[in-house]
Amino acid sequence: MSVRIEPVSNGNGLGDFLRFPRDVYRSDPHWVAPIESEVRRTLDVRKNPYFRHATLTLFVAYREGRPVGRLAVVLNELHEKKFGLRTAFFGFFEAFDDEEAIRLLFLRAERYGMSRGARRFEGPFNPHHYSEIGLQLDAHGTPPSFFQPYNPSYYNRRLEDLGFRVSAHFMTMKNDRVRDVAQSWALASPGGERNGYSVRSLDPGDLAAELERIREVNNDAFEENWPFLPLSRDEYAFSAKHMNLVTRPDLVKIVEHHGRPVGVLHAVLDVNPLLRSWRGKAGPVKYLRFLAGRRKIRKLLIYTVAVKKAYRRGRATALLHEALRGVVREFEVLETTWISPDNTPVVKAAEGLGLRPDKHFAVYAKEVGR
């Protein structure tokens, strides 16, 4: 029963790539299938502006004609310019626990990367601002929150068997009774002008300009973070296309100083319990049920808290914390997206909100072509 690795070159191959995760998680009640049309949009190099400076190659592993694994490989010229190392990033990794198939899949992908000058192979990383990053290390068999990686435990073991080692650790933090705790918080009104500072909710009537303000803050705030690359206007608009489905205007706060954006709090709803019933396919009836169910969501996720570097010691950070304390009062659970355990200021700020470490994730890397 030989294994063959095929690059995706036609519609049939892309269909196998997109549908394969259903087989891996067929009996898993916690898995939330990605919306197939959205994954297809993300992987469309003609539509996704990320690929103006990057290449994408998809591989599918077959055993006796049946898909048993998949992998995407991305090389980004801007990443090489910023970080000084030509890296092949892998993403969209899914596979049965088939040692031979996984080994051959990664061997083919590594050879492809090396043939294009890559000296490092790293991931999982998906080419989209709103995509997950890394592999889940613990708490397997528990439901994932929105924007949270989810994978079988054997993925980590198989990567380590192939010589990959952890290159970055992340964790999420969680407060299961944030509403009760919030009642004891002293809350200052986040509105009004104070020393030139003000904080307000996102204005949906001026969305294009608001997205540009958020992008400006994020590009400045996260400039020094790995693996962050500054987002172009088109990239941010592309990735934020469905932002209105996972958040509300009052869950996005913008701090301004004399009218200029200097800080952003972006919180989102945990829509995964609603998306689970979609089974990867969108539709008008599902959409209406989604909108109705969204009103009942009581888990809030802190997607980003960003403050421009020049304003981190000023009033902006305090205003965002005040705004967040006000926002969470209608929710029962508060959770973060990934945080580096080494980022002490962020961890301490989260602890001040009653958040404690919950799940852990890792990015893996190996040196190649040396």
C-alpha positions in Angstrom: 0.0 0.0 0.0 2.3 2.7 -1.3 2.0 6.4 -0.5 2.3 9.1 -3.1 2.5 12.8 -2.5 0.9 15.1 -5.1 1.0 18.8 -5.4 -2.4 20.3 -6.0 -2.7 21.3 -9.6 -6.4 21.2 -10.4 -9.9 21.4 -9.0 -10.0 17.7 -8.0 -6.8 18.1 -6.0 -8.1 21.2 -4.3 -11.3 19.5 -3.5 -9.4 16.7 -1.8 -7.3 19.2 0.1 -10.4 21.1 1.3 -12.5 18.1 2.3 -9.9 15.9 3.9 -10.2 17.3 7.5 -13.7 15.9 7.6 -12.3 12.4 7.5 -9.8 13.1 10.3 -12.4 14.5 12.7 -15.4 12.5 11.5 -16.1 11.1 15.0 -14.9 14.1 17.0 -17.9 16.0 18.5 -15.7 19.0 19.5 -14.2 19.8 16.1 -15.5 22.9 14.3 -15.1 22.6 10.6 -13.6 25.6 8.9 -16.0 27.3 6.4 -14.9 25.7 3.1 -15.7 28.8 1.0 -13.6 30.9 3.4 -10.6 28.5 3.2 -10.9 28.4 -0.5 -10.9 32.3 -0.6 -7.8 32.4 1.7 -5.9 29.9 -0.5 -6.8 31.8 -3.8 -3.5 33.5 -4.7 -5.3 35.7 -7.2 -7.7 37.1 -4.5 -5.7 37.1 -1.3 -3.4 40.1 -1.3 -1.0 38.3 1.1 0.3 36.4 -1.9 1.5 39.5 -3.7 4.8 38.9 -1.8 4.5 35.2 -1.1 4.1 31.8 -2.9 1.8 29.0 -2.0 2.0 25.3 -2.8 -0.4 22.7 -1.6 0.3 19.0 -1.2 -1.9 16.0 -0.6 -0.7 12.5 0.5 -2.6 9.6 -1.0 -2.6 5.9 0.0 -4.3 3.7 -2.6 -5.9 6.7 -4.1 -7.4 7.9 -0.8 -6.3 11.2 0.8 -4.5 10.5 4.1 -2.7 13.9 4.7 -2.4 17.4 3.5 0.0 20.3 3.9 0.5 23.9 2.6 3.9 25.5 2.1 4.4 29.3 2.0 7.5 31.3 1.3 7.2 35.0 2.0 9.7 37.5 0.6 8.8 40.2 3.2 9.4 37.8 6.1 12.9 37.1 4.7 13.7 40.8 4.4 12.5 41.6 7.9 13.9 38.6 9.8 16.9 37.8 7.6 16.2 34.1 7.1 14.5 32.4 4.2 11.8 30.3 5.9 9.3 27.8 4.4 6.2 28.0 6.6 3.9 25.0 6.7 0.2 25.2 7.5 -3.2 23.6 7.1 -1.6 20.4 8.3 -4.0 17.5 8.8 -3.3 13.8 8.6 -4.3 10.4 9.9 -1.9 8.8 12.3 0.0 7.3 9.5 3.7 7.5 10.2 4.9 6.8 6.7 2.4 9.2 5.0 3.3 12.0 7.4 7.0 11.4 6.9 6.8 11.4 3.1 4.5 14.4 3.1 6.9 16.6 5.1 9.9 15.2 3.2 8.4 16.3 -0.1 7.4 19.7 1.4 10.9 20.2 2.8 12.6 19.4 -0.5 10.3 21.8 -2.2 11.3 24.6 0.3 15.0 23.8 0.0 14.8 23.9 -3.8 13.7 27.5 -3.4 16.4 28.4 -1.0 14.7 27.9 2.4 17.0 27.2 5.3 14.2 26.8 7.9 10.9 24.9 8.0 8.4 26.3 10.5 4.7 26.1 11.5 1.9 25.6 11.6 1.2 29.0 10.2 -1.8 29.8 7.9 -1.5 32.8 5.6 -4.3 34.9 7.0 -4.6 37.6 9.7 -7.5 35.8 11.3 -6.1 32.3 11.0 -4.8 30.1 13.9 -1.1 29.6 14.6 0.6 26.6 16.2 -0.5 23.2 17.5 -2.4 22.4 20.6 -0.2 20.8 23.3 -2.7 19.9 26.0 -6.4 19.8 26.9 -7.1 17.6 23.9 -10.7 16.5 23.7 -12.1 19.8 25.0 -14.0 22.2 22.7 -11.9 24.9 21.0 -12.9 28.5 21.2 -12.9 30.7 18.2 -9.5 31.4 16.7 -8.0 28.5 18.7 -6.0 25.7 17.1 -7.4 22.2 17.5 -5.7 19.0 16.6 -5.1 15.4 17.6 -2.4 14.8 20.2 -0.3 12.6 17.8 0.4 15.6 15.5 3.0 16.9 18.1 4.6 13.5 18.5 4.9 13.0 14.7 6.6 16.4 14.2 9.1 15.6 17.0 9.8 12.3 15.4 10.7 14.2 12.2 13.2 16.3 14.0 11.1 19.4 14.7 11.6 21.2 17.9 9.4 23.8 19.6 10.4 27.3 18.5 7.7 29.3 20.3 5.3 28.6 23.1 1.9 30.3 23.5 -1.0 30.0 25.9 -4.5 31.1 26.3 -5.8 32.5 29.6 -9.3 32.2 31.0 -11.7 33.5 33.6 -14.8 31.2 34.0 -16.7 33.6 36.3 -15.8 37.0 35.0 -19.3 38.4 35.5 -19.1 37.7 39.2 -15.6 39.1 39.5 -16.5 42.1 37.5 -19.0 43.3 40.0 -16.2 44.0 42.4 -14.1 46.0 39.9 -13.9 49.8 40.4 -15.0 51.2 37.0 -14.2 54.6 35.7 -16.2 55.9 32.8 -14.2 55.4 29.6 -15.9 58.2 27.8 -15.1 61.8 27.6 -11.9 63.8 27.0 -9.0 63.5 29.5 -5.7 65.2 28.7 -6.5 64.9 25.0 -7.4 61.2 25.3 -10.8 59.8 24.5 -12.1 56.2 24.0 -15.0 55.3 21.8 -16.6 52.2 20.1 -16.1 51.4 16.5 -18.3 53.3 14.1 -19.9 50.8 11.6 -21.0 53.7 9.4 -17.4 54.6 8.7 -16.0 51.0 8.6 -13.4 51.5 5.9 -11.8 54.4 7.7 -12.1 52.5 11.1 -10.3 49.5 9.7 -7.5 51.8 8.5 -7.2 53.3 12.0 -7.1 49.8 13.6 -4.5 48.7 11.0 -2.4 51.7 11.7 -2.3 51.0 15.5 -1.7 47.2 15.0 1.2 47.7 12.6 2.9 50.0 15.1 2.1 48.0 18.2 3.1 44.6 16.9 6.0 45.7 14.7 8.6 43.9 16.8 6.7 40.7 17.4 7.4 37.4 15.7 6.1 36.5 13.1 4.2 39.7 12.5 4.5 41.5 9.2 2.9 44.9 8.6 -0.5 44.5 6.9 -1.3 46.5 3.8 -4.6 48.2 3.5 -5.8 45.5 1.1 -4.6 42.6 3.4 -6.4 44.0 6.4 -9.6 44.6 4.4 -9.4 41.0 3.0 -9.0 39.4 6.4 -11.6 41.6 8.1 -14.3 40.8 5.5 -16.4 38.8 8.0 -15.4 40.7 11.1 -19.0 41.9 11.7 -20.1 38.2 12.2 -17.7 37.6 15.2 -17.9 41.0 17.0 -20.1 44.0 17.6 -19.2 47.7 17.4 -19.3 48.1 21.2 -16.7 45.3 21.5 -14.2 47.2 19.6 -12.8 50.2 21.4 -10.5 52.9 19.9 -8.4 55.2 22.0 -7.6 58.5 20.4 -5.2 61.2 21.5 -6.2 64.6 20.1 -8.2 62.8 17.4 -5.4 60.4 16.3 -5.8 56.6 17.0 -3.2 55.3 19.5 -4.8 52.2 21.0 -7.3 49.5 20.1 -9.2 46.8 22.1 -10.6 44.2 19.8 -12.8 41.6 21.5 -14.8 38.9 19.6 -17.6 36.5 20.5 -16.9 32.8 20.8 -19.0 31.8 17.8 -17.6 28.3 17.6 -20.6 26.6 19.2 -22.8 28.1 16.4 -20.3 27.4 13.6 -20.1 23.7 14.7 -23.6 23.1 13.3 -22.6 24.5 9.9 -20.3 21.5 9.2 -18.1 23.7 7.0 -20.9 24.9 4.7 -22.6 28.3 4.8 -26.2 28.9 3.8 -29.0 31.5 4.3 -31.0 29.5 6.9 -27.8 28.7 8.8 -26.9 32.4 8.7 -30.2 33.5 10.2 -29.9 30.9 12.9 -26.4 32.1 13.5 -27.5 35.8 14.0 -30.2 34.7 16.4 -27.9 32.5 18.4 -25.2 35.1 18.6 -27.3 37.2 20.9 -27.1 34.4 23.5 -23.3 34.0 23.5 -21.8 34.6 26.9 -18.1 33.9 26.2 -16.0 36.9 25.1 -12.5 36.6 23.7 -9.8 39.3 23.9 -8.5 39.2 20.3 -6.0 42.0 20.6 -5.1 44.9 22.9 -2.8 47.1 20.9 -1.1 50.4 21.9 1.3 52.4 19.8 4.8 52.1 21.2 5.1 55.9 21.9 1.9 55.8 24.0 2.4 52.6 26.1 3.4 54.6 29.2 0.6 57.0 28.8 -3.1 57.1 29.4 -4.0 54.8 26.4 -3.3 51.5 28.1 -5.3 52.4 31.2 -8.2 53.6 29.1 -8.3 50.2 27.2 -8.3 48.3 30.5 -11.2 50.5 31.8 -13.1 49.9 28.6 -12.6 46.1 28.8 -13.8 46.0 32.4 -17.0 47.7 31.2 -17.5 45.4 28.2 -17.1 42.1 30.1 -19.9 42.7 32.5 -22.5 41.1 30.3 -20.5 37.9 29.8 -19.9 34.9 31.9 -16.5 33.7 30.5 -13.5 35.8 29.4 -10.7 34.3 27.5 -7.7 35.4 25.5 -6.3 34.4 22.2 -2.6 33.3 22.3 -0.2 35.0 24.7 3.5 34.4 25.1 4.2 33.2 28.6 7.4 35.3 28.5 5.4 38.6 27.9 5.3 39.5 31.6 3.5 42.8 31.3 0.7 41.2 29.3 0.4 38.2 31.5 0.2 40.4 34.6 -2.4 42.6 33.0 -4.5 39.4 32.2 -4.1 38.2 35.8 -5.5 41.5 37.0 -8.7 40.6 35.1 -8.8 37.3 36.9 -7.5 35.3 33.9 -5.4 32.2 34.5 -3.4 30.0 32.1 -5.7 27.6 30.3 -4.4 25.8 27.1 -0.9 25.7 25.7 0.2 25.7 22.0 3.5 25.5 20.2 5.1 26.4 16.9 7.7 23.9 15.6 10.8 24.4 13.5 13.8 22.6 12.0 16.8 23.7 10.1 17.0 22.3 6.6 19.3 22.5 3.6 22.6 22.8 5.7 
